[in-house]
Amino acid sequence: APPFLHYTVTLHNLQYYYRCAILFREVTIMANRPNLKNRTAYTSTLATPLWQALNALQQSSRIPKSKLLDEAVELLLQHHQKD
């Protein structure tokens, strides 16, 4: 039998391949974007509770996350310009 048929599948292997697949999907999506004229693509992280709240708000309001983040950053900038 070919060597790949003797490969032992473990939870660690599955988690690794799942993470690779997610990363590949995200990179592919970023690479396949048309040229953005009025937007800038970026990568960042959020605290998990904030991310969960943003997801919940997006699902309940049907407003895209990018628009919600635009509004949040605008409010943050306004707040800091008052100082």
C-alpha positions as CSV (number, residue, x, y, z in Angstrom):
1,A,0.0,0.0,0.0
2,P,1.2,3.6,-0.6
3,P,2.8,5.2,2.5
4,F,0.1,7.8,2.9
5,L,-2.4,5.1,3.7
6,H,-0.5,4.2,6.8
7,Y,-0.7,7.7,8.2
8,T,-2.1,7.8,11.7
9,V,-4.7,10.5,12.2
10,T,-4.5,12.1,15.6
11,L,-6.4,15.0,17.2
12,H,-3.2,17.0,17.0
13,N,-2.9,16.4,13.3
14,L,-6.5,17.3,12.6
15,Q,-6.2,20.5,14.6
16,Y,-3.0,21.4,12.7
17,Y,-4.6,20.8,9.3
18,Y,-7.7,22.7,10.3
19,R,-5.6,25.7,11.3
20,C,-3.7,25.5,8.0
21,A,-7.0,25.3,6.0
22,I,-8.4,28.3,7.8
23,L,-5.2,30.3,7.3
24,F,-5.1,29.3,3.6
25,R,-8.7,30.4,3.2
26,E,-8.1,33.8,4.8
27,V,-4.9,34.4,2.7
28,T,-6.8,33.3,-0.5
29,I,-9.7,35.7,0.3
30,M,-7.2,38.6,0.9
31,A,-5.3,37.8,-2.3
32,N,-8.5,37.5,-4.4
33,R,-9.9,40.8,-3.5
34,P,-10.4,43.3,-6.3
35,N,-8.5,46.5,-5.9
36,L,-10.1,48.4,-3.0
37,K,-10.7,52.1,-3.9
38,N,-12.2,53.5,-0.7
39,R,-11.1,50.9,1.8
40,T,-7.8,49.5,3.2
41,A,-7.4,45.9,4.1
42,Y,-5.6,45.2,7.4
43,T,-5.1,42.5,9.9
44,S,-5.6,42.9,13.6
45,T,-6.9,41.1,16.7
46,L,-9.6,41.8,19.3
47,A,-10.2,40.6,22.8
48,T,-12.4,37.5,22.5
49,P,-15.4,39.0,24.4
50,L,-15.3,42.0,22.0
51,W,-15.1,39.8,19.0
52,Q,-18.1,37.7,20.2
53,A,-20.1,40.9,20.9
54,L,-19.2,42.2,17.4
55,N,-20.4,38.9,15.8
56,A,-23.6,39.0,17.8
57,L,-24.3,42.6,16.8
58,Q,-23.5,41.8,13.1
59,Q,-25.9,38.9,13.1
60,S,-28.7,40.7,14.8
61,S,-28.4,43.9,12.8
62,R,-27.3,42.4,9.5
63,I,-24.8,45.3,9.2
64,P,-21.5,44.2,7.8
65,K,-18.6,44.1,10.3
66,S,-16.6,46.5,8.2
67,K,-19.3,49.1,8.6
68,L,-19.6,48.5,12.3
69,L,-15.9,48.8,12.7
70,D,-15.9,52.1,10.7
71,E,-18.5,53.5,13.1
72,A,-16.6,52.4,16.1
73,V,-13.3,53.9,14.9
74,E,-15.1,57.2,14.0
75,L,-16.5,57.4,17.5
76,L,-13.1,56.6,19.1
77,L,-11.5,59.3,17.0
78,Q,-14.2,61.8,18.0
79,H,-13.7,61.0,21.6
80,H,-10.0,61.5,21.5
81,Q,-10.2,64.7,19.5
82,K,-12.3,66.2,22.3
83,D,-9.3,65.9,24.7
